[in-house]
Amino acid sequence: AQLPFTMPTPGHHQHHHALHTGSGQRRPPSLPRPSTPPGLPPPHSHRPPSKLSYGVVCSSNINRSMEAHVVLGNAGLRVESYGTGTTVRLPGRSAMEPRVFKFGTPYEEMYASMSATPDDEAFFTRNGVLQLCRRGAAVKLAPQRWQDVPSPDVQNHDVVIAFEERIFDAVVDDLQTREPTEDFVPVHVVCLDTKDNPHEAKLQGRVCLDLCWLLEGATDLVEEMPEILEAFQEERMTHTPIKILYQLCYL
């Protein structure tokens, strides 16, 4: 069901960032991992899952990127999720009062903070935020900030999918300003523009998975990616408007 809120837009205030928590984050055992349809590869795909590694990125690493993390991960693909915001910003009691957390704050701590009183628990259940925190805690320890991820970890991703144009721009800018590594490997950055609410994130998570299965079938992404994306966008436009951006970066 559609949950009635839109995520807040990050402001311009600067905050201290928590250090990157690393890819070896533990999964809290108390919460079950969300289930999704299995997302089996299409019949024409004869390659094993997870030939590629994916990074999925939104602003706060709690809604759009986490939906994609769950869907791709449950389908057997290698995936990590990130945010590019200054802080993790969640809808509060008004547009002027978002709940703000540092990256690296465990999802379980966010949940506890927003359910500290019966009144808070009722409000943040109604606006959908507690459900997002529970889902996050079932998948990994805490939100991770893209810009704080070490370059060797970023290099592990063949494809990075951003869910908004400004986030796509932030990822590309970050990749272009990092010190080049000795390996100098290609990183394919794609934008699937998605409104920041759980309903749209769920729809786009499936679109993202469909695209990833196409990419899994490629022999040479550097050569084939533009053609794959063009055909995918054209096919999707017959169902719903979709705008895809693409940038090939090297790191």
C-alpha positions, 0 to 999 in steps of 0.5 A, a space after each residue: 500500500 502507498 504510504 503517505 509521505 515524501 522524503 525531505 530534501 537535504 538542507 545546506 547545514 554541514 554536520 560531522 559525518 560518521 565513518 564508513 561502517 564497511 561492507 562487513 556490517 552485521 545483520 541484526 538477528 532480531 528482524 527477518 529480512 523482507 521477502 520479495 518476489 524471487 526475481 528469477 532471471 528471464 529464460 533467455 539469460 543463461 549466465 549465472 546470477 551475480 556476474 556483476 556487482 551493483 551499488 544502489 544510491 539514493 539520498 539517505 540510504 533508507 527508502 529508494 536504495 534500500 528497496 533496490 538493495 532488498 529486491 536485487 539481493 533477494 534475486 541473488 545479485 551482489 549489491 550494496 546500498 548507499 546515500 549521498 546526503 549530508 545526513 540521513 533525513 526522515 520525515 518528521 511532524 512537519 516539513 520544517 521538523 525532519 528527524 536527522 541522523 548521522 550516517 553510520 547511526 544503526 537503523 535500530 537506534 533510529 527506530 528506538 529514537 522514533 518510538 520512544 513514546 507511544 505518541 511518537 510510535 503511533 505517528 512514525 508508524 502512520 507516516 511509514 518511517 518505522 517500517 523503513 527503519 525495520 527493513 533497513 535493520 533487517 538488511 544491514 547495520 546502518 546507512 552508508 554514505 557514498 562519499 565516505 566509502 574507500 575507493 577500493 570498495 567503490 571499485 568493486 562495483 561494476 554498475 552504480 544505479 542512482 535514483 535521482 538526477 542530483 544523486 547521479 550528479 553527486 556520484 559522478 562528481 565524486 568519482 571524477 574527483 577521487 584520486 585514480 587508482 592503479 587499476 583504473 577500472 570502468 564504473 558505469 553510473 546509471 540514473 533511474 529517476 524515482 520519486 522519493 516515497 515507498 510506493 514509487 520506490 517499490 515500483 522502481 525496484 522491480 524496474 531496476 532488477 529488470 535492467 540488472 538482468 539485461 546487464 548480466 547478459 552483456 559480454 562487454 559493458 563498455 561497448 554494450 551499455 549505451 545500446 542496452 540502456 537505449 533499448 530498455 528506455 524505449 521498451 519501458 516508455 511504452 508502459 510508463 515514462 522513464 528517463 535514464 541517464 548514463 555516464 562511464 567513469 574510471 577509477 
